[in-house]
Amino acid sequence: MEVKSCSKSSLAIRDTLDIVGGKWKLPILHVLVTEGPMRFKELQKALDGITARMLSKELKELELNQMVTRDVFDTAPITVIYTVTDHGRSLGPVIHALYAWGTKHRKQIFDLAG
């Protein structure tokens, strides 16, 4: 049996998931889109359950993929602000659609269980 290569649409989906996949990247983007620019500790507080190490790792990857910017201000102590980029903001409709679907799914599952 011959294995076919992925279609272009499958590659695009895989590329997207490589950038925003995992437990925390979409929630980070969601918070920055809805709440605006934040300092590291503010962002960690808004994302209940994320460790500082994980948040740092995820922010670095999002910055590498031009989804967020990291602005450093020369204050005492140094202030670092994370902001979603226009490129990251373009995921807003996708995040909203995932939220709407997730809300509907949870209702369906809990209605069946209850």
Backbone torsions as a table, in degrees:
resi	resn	phi	psi	omega
1	MET	NA	129.1	-178.5
2	GLU	-84.3	133.9	177.4
3	VAL	-93.4	124.1	-179.9
4	LYS	-84.8	149.2	176.9
5	SER	-74.5	160.3	-179.8
6	CYS	-64.0	143.0	175.5
7	SER	-72.9	166.7	179.6
8	LYS	-61.1	-36.3	179.7
9	SER	-67.5	-36.8	177.1
10	SER	-66.2	-38.3	177.9
11	LEU	-64.4	-40.0	178.9
12	ALA	-63.3	-40.1	178.2
13	ILE	-66.6	-42.9	178.0
14	ARG	-62.4	-41.9	177.2
15	ASP	-59.5	-44.8	-179.9
16	THR	-61.8	-46.9	-179.5
17	LEU	-65.4	-31.8	175.2
18	ASP	-61.7	-34.5	-177.2
19	ILE	-83.0	-42.9	-173.1
20	VAL	-115.0	5.4	-178.7
21	GLY	-70.8	166.3	-179.5
22	GLY	102.0	178.0	-173.7
23	LYS	-75.1	-29.7	-166.2
24	TRP	-113.9	-21.8	-171.7
25	LYS	-63.3	-47.9	178.8
26	LEU	-64.9	-42.1	175.0
27	PRO	-61.1	-36.8	176.4
28	ILE	-62.1	-49.2	179.3
29	LEU	-62.0	-40.3	179.1
30	HIS	-59.0	-46.6	179.9
31	VAL	-62.8	-45.6	-178.7
32	LEU	-67.7	-33.7	177.7
33	VAL	-69.6	-44.4	-174.7
34	THR	-83.2	-34.0	-175.0
35	GLU	-100.2	-19.8	-178.9
36	GLY	92.7	-176.2	-177.4
37	PRO	-56.1	144.5	-177.9
38	MET	-144.5	154.0	170.1
39	ARG	-78.6	162.7	-176.3
40	PHE	-54.6	-52.0	-176.6
41	LYS	-64.5	-36.1	177.2
42	GLU	-64.0	-42.7	179.7
43	LEU	-65.3	-42.3	178.6
44	GLN	-62.5	-40.6	179.3
45	LYS	-65.6	-37.5	-179.9
46	ALA	-70.0	-22.0	-178.6
47	LEU	-108.2	76.2	-176.2
48	ASP	-51.8	121.0	175.1
49	GLY	104.4	-10.4	-179.7
50	ILE	-85.3	137.9	177.1
51	THR	-82.4	159.0	178.1
52	ALA	-60.3	-40.1	-179.3
53	ARG	-63.4	-44.6	179.7
54	MET	-67.0	-42.8	179.1
55	LEU	-61.2	-43.5	178.5
56	SER	-60.2	-46.1	179.5
57	LYS	-61.1	-47.5	-177.4
58	GLU	-66.7	-39.7	178.2
59	LEU	-64.5	-39.5	177.7
60	LYS	-61.9	-42.7	178.9
61	GLU	-67.4	-40.4	178.1
62	LEU	-65.9	-37.0	177.0
63	GLU	-66.7	-42.7	178.2
64	LEU	-58.7	-36.2	-179.9
65	ASN	-92.3	14.2	174.5
66	GLN	61.4	31.9	177.7
67	MET	-92.7	-30.2	177.1
68	VAL	-135.2	158.0	172.0
69	THR	-115.1	152.3	178.3
70	ARG	-118.5	110.2	-179.6
71	ASP	-106.1	126.0	-178.8
72	VAL	-106.4	128.4	-180.0
73	PHE	-113.0	135.9	-176.2
74	ASP	-80.1	77.5	176.5
75	THR	-120.2	175.6	176.9
76	ALA	-119.3	110.2	-6.3
77	PRO	-71.2	167.4	-179.4
78	ILE	-59.6	137.5	177.8
79	THR	-104.7	130.7	176.4
80	VAL	-121.1	125.9	-179.3
81	ILE	-118.6	133.0	176.4
82	TYR	-104.3	132.8	-177.6
83	THR	-133.9	140.0	175.4
84	VAL	-74.9	139.3	178.5
85	THR	-83.2	171.0	174.4
86	ASP	-60.7	-37.4	177.8
87	HIS	-62.1	-44.9	177.1
88	GLY	-66.1	-38.8	179.3
89	ARG	-63.4	-26.1	179.9
90	SER	-64.4	-15.5	175.1
91	LEU	-81.7	-4.0	-178.7
92	GLY	-49.5	-51.7	179.1
93	PRO	-62.0	-34.1	178.6
94	VAL	-67.9	-44.7	179.0
95	ILE	-61.6	-43.3	179.0
96	HIS	-62.6	-42.9	179.4
97	ALA	-63.7	-40.5	177.2
98	LEU	-64.6	-40.0	177.2
99	TYR	-61.7	-47.8	-179.1
100	ALA	-62.1	-44.4	179.7
101	TRP	-64.7	-43.8	-179.8
102	GLY	-62.2	-39.3	177.4
103	THR	-63.2	-45.8	179.2
104	LYS	-63.9	-43.1	-179.6
105	HIS	-62.5	-47.3	179.9
106	ARG	-59.7	-41.5	178.7
107	LYS	-62.1	-44.6	-179.8
108	GLN	-62.1	-46.7	-177.7
109	ILE	-64.9	-46.2	-178.2
110	PHE	-70.1	-32.3	175.9
111	ASP	-65.4	-37.7	178.7
112	LEU	-71.1	-35.2	-177.8
113	ALA	-77.7	-27.2	-172.3
114	GLY	-95.1	NA	NA
